[in-house]
Amino acid sequence: MIRPPPVIGHRGAAGLAPENTLASFRQAAALGAGMVEFDARLSADGVPLVFHDDGLARTTNGVGEVAEMSWAELARLDAGAWFGADFAGEAIPRLDRVLTLCLELGLAVNMEIKPDAGREAETARVCLEAVRGAWPAEAEPPLISSFARSCLEVARDLAPAWPRGMLVETVPPDWRAEAGRLGCEAIHAEHDGLESELVAEITASGLLVMAYTVNDKQRQQDLWEMGVTAVFTDFPYSS
């Protein structure tokens, strides 16, 4: 069973540095976070990288869709200036570089697989292979999560020993059956929909509940008191 820390940095430290960049992961480590979450997806030419949105406009100086651009094109974009002048020149990172940095910083990782439509199996396979190539066998295995059940199926089949989390917005009625089918150890849910009775039912089944994205410290405390194991936050800290 996975044992995540109570506080997990969301996209690194997304409230304090440009999300999903090397600067963001360094900031999370500097704050004392023990674990970070990030989003893994593919470029048009199949290179695994770390980036959240389908489109580039919100967090880079580029336009268009990530899945329609080659890695060489994506690597030239500025992914930091939108957040602040101090971060100008921060790049979209390759997945292998993020993994290497997290190892250097002593950060455990939760990799969310974010596939484009029609590339679910490919995205899961390529990203899992990248982790396998970079992550030492003796290190704590990465937690793999996704909203796409087909990605979790690939993770179950290709990396059965790595823990998995089923990402949902609202916990569905079939949570027990689906988590069992996918071999998940945790349910990652939007925190607003979590109540004590539901959390108690899930944890009584042997699953962990992890809540996103929780930036209010009183709400974090309330969730822990409900039995939530960990919260994802844009403002991580040592816990």
C-alpha positions in Angstrom: 0.0 0.0 0.0 1.3 3.4 -0.9 2.0 5.8 2.0 1.9 9.3 0.5 2.7 12.3 2.7 -0.3 14.4 3.9 0.6 17.3 1.5 1.5 16.8 -2.2 2.6 19.6 -4.4 0.2 20.1 -7.3 2.1 20.5 -10.6 5.1 21.1 -8.3 4.2 24.3 -6.4 1.8 25.8 -8.9 0.8 28.8 -6.8 4.4 30.0 -6.5 6.1 29.0 -9.8 4.9 28.2 -13.3 3.2 24.9 -13.1 4.8 21.7 -14.3 8.2 23.3 -14.9 11.5 22.4 -13.3 11.3 25.7 -11.4 8.0 24.5 -9.9 9.4 21.2 -8.7 12.5 22.9 -7.2 10.2 25.3 -5.4 8.2 22.4 -4.0 11.3 20.8 -2.7 12.6 24.0 -1.2 9.3 24.3 0.8 9.9 20.8 2.2 7.3 18.9 0.2 8.0 15.2 0.0 5.9 14.4 -3.1 4.8 16.2 -6.2 2.1 15.6 -8.8 2.6 16.3 -12.5 0.9 15.7 -15.9 2.5 13.6 -18.6 1.4 13.7 -22.2 2.9 13.3 -25.7 4.1 15.6 -28.5 3.0 15.0 -32.1 6.1 12.9 -32.6 5.6 10.8 -29.5 8.0 12.4 -27.0 6.7 12.2 -23.4 6.7 15.6 -21.7 5.2 17.3 -18.7 2.3 19.8 -19.4 -1.3 20.0 -18.3 -3.5 21.7 -20.9 -4.3 20.4 -24.4 -3.6 23.9 -25.7 -0.6 26.0 -25.3 -2.0 29.5 -24.9 -2.6 29.6 -21.1 0.9 28.8 -19.9 3.2 29.4 -22.8 3.9 32.0 -25.6 2.7 29.5 -28.1 -0.6 28.8 -29.8 -2.3 25.7 -30.9 -2.4 22.2 -29.5 0.4 20.3 -27.8 -0.5 17.1 -29.7 -0.1 18.9 -33.0 3.5 20.1 -32.4 6.8 18.3 -32.5 9.0 18.1 -29.5 11.5 20.4 -31.2 8.8 23.1 -31.6 7.5 22.7 -28.1 11.0 22.9 -26.6 11.5 26.4 -28.0 8.5 27.8 -26.2 8.6 30.0 -23.0 6.6 28.3 -20.3 7.5 30.7 -17.5 7.0 34.3 -18.5 3.2 34.1 -18.2 3.7 33.5 -14.5 6.2 36.3 -13.8 9.3 37.9 -15.3 11.6 36.1 -13.0 10.6 32.8 -14.7 11.0 34.0 -18.3 12.8 31.3 -20.4 11.5 28.4 -18.3 10.9 25.6 -20.8 8.3 22.8 -21.1 10.3 19.9 -19.7 10.6 16.4 -21.1 9.3 13.7 -18.8 12.7 12.1 -18.3 14.2 15.4 -17.1 11.4 15.9 -14.5 11.9 12.3 -13.2 15.7 12.9 -12.9 15.2 16.2 -11.1 12.7 14.6 -8.7 15.2 11.9 -7.9 17.9 14.5 -7.3 15.6 16.5 -5.0 14.3 13.4 -3.1 10.7 13.9 -4.2 8.3 11.0 -4.6 6.0 11.4 -7.6 2.5 11.0 -8.7 2.4 11.0 -12.5 -1.0 11.7 -14.0 -1.3 10.4 -17.6 -3.2 12.9 -19.7 -3.8 11.4 -23.1 -5.3 13.1 -26.2 -8.3 11.4 -27.7 -7.4 8.3 -29.6 -3.9 8.1 -28.0 -4.8 6.7 -24.7 -2.9 3.4 -24.9 0.1 4.9 -26.7 0.4 7.7 -24.1 0.2 5.4 -21.2 2.7 2.9 -22.7 5.3 5.6 -23.7 5.1 7.5 -20.4 5.4 4.3 -18.4 8.4 3.2 -20.4 10.0 6.6 -19.7 9.5 6.1 -16.0 10.8 2.6 -16.1 14.0 3.9 -17.9 14.6 6.7 -15.4 13.3 5.4 -12.1 15.6 3.1 -10.0 14.1 -0.2 -9.0 15.1 0.4 -5.3 13.3 3.8 -5.1 9.7 4.2 -3.9 7.6 3.4 -7.0 5.7 6.2 -8.7 2.0 6.6 -8.1 0.3 6.4 -11.5 -3.1 8.2 -11.9 -5.4 9.1 -14.7 -9.0 10.1 -15.5 -8.8 7.8 -18.5 -9.6 4.3 -17.4 -7.9 2.8 -20.4 -4.6 4.4 -19.3 -5.0 2.8 -15.9 -5.7 -0.6 -17.6 -2.3 -0.2 -19.5 -0.6 0.7 -16.2 -2.1 -2.3 -14.5 -0.9 -4.6 -17.2 2.5 -3.1 -17.9 3.5 -2.0 -14.4 1.4 -4.1 -12.0 3.7 -3.4 -9.0 3.3 0.4 -9.3 0.5 1.8 -7.3 -2.4 3.4 -9.2 -5.0 6.1 -8.3 -8.3 6.5 -10.1 -8.9 10.1 -10.8 -12.5 11.4 -10.7 -14.3 14.7 -10.3 -17.2 13.2 -8.3 -16.9 9.7 -6.9 -19.1 7.5 -9.1 -21.5 4.9 -7.8 -19.3 2.1 -9.2 -16.1 3.3 -7.5 -15.6 0.0 -5.7 -15.9 -2.2 -8.8 -13.9 0.1 -11.0 -11.1 0.5 -8.5 -11.0 -3.3 -8.0 -10.9 -3.9 -11.8 -8.1 -1.5 -12.3 -6.2 -2.6 -9.3 -6.2 0.9 -7.8 -5.1 1.6 -4.2 -6.5 5.2 -4.1 -9.3 7.3 -5.4 -8.3 10.9 -6.2 -11.3 13.1 -6.0 -12.2 16.8 -6.3 -12.4 17.9 -2.6 -15.7 19.8 -2.8 -17.6 16.5 -3.3 -16.1 14.7 -0.4 -18.1 14.2 2.8 -17.3 12.2 5.9 -19.7 9.3 5.2 -18.4 8.7 1.7 -14.7 9.0 2.8 -15.4 6.5 5.6 -17.0 4.0 3.2 -14.1 4.2 0.8 -11.4 3.9 3.4 -13.3 1.0 5.0 -12.9 -0.8 1.7 -9.1 -0.6 2.0 -8.7 2.3 -0.5 -7.0 5.6 0.2 -8.8 8.9 -0.5 -6.7 11.8 -1.9 -8.3 15.2 -2.5 -7.5 17.9 -5.0 -6.8 20.9 -5.3 -7.0 22.2 -1.7 -5.4 25.5 -1.1 -7.2 26.5 2.1 -5.5 25.2 5.2 -8.7 24.9 7.3 -10.2 22.8 4.5 -7.1 20.6 4.4 -7.5 20.0 8.2 -11.2 19.2 7.8 -10.4 16.6 5.1 -7.7 14.9 7.2 -10.1 14.7 10.0 -12.6 13.0 7.7 -10.0 10.4 6.9 -8.6 11.7 3.7 -5.0 10.5 3.4 -3.4 13.3 1.4 -4.3 16.7 -0.3 -2.9 18.1 -3.5 -2.2 21.8 -3.1 -0.6 24.6 -5.1 1.2 25.8 -2.0 2.9 22.7 -0.6 4.8 22.7 2.7 6.6 20.3 5.0 4.1 18.1 6.9 
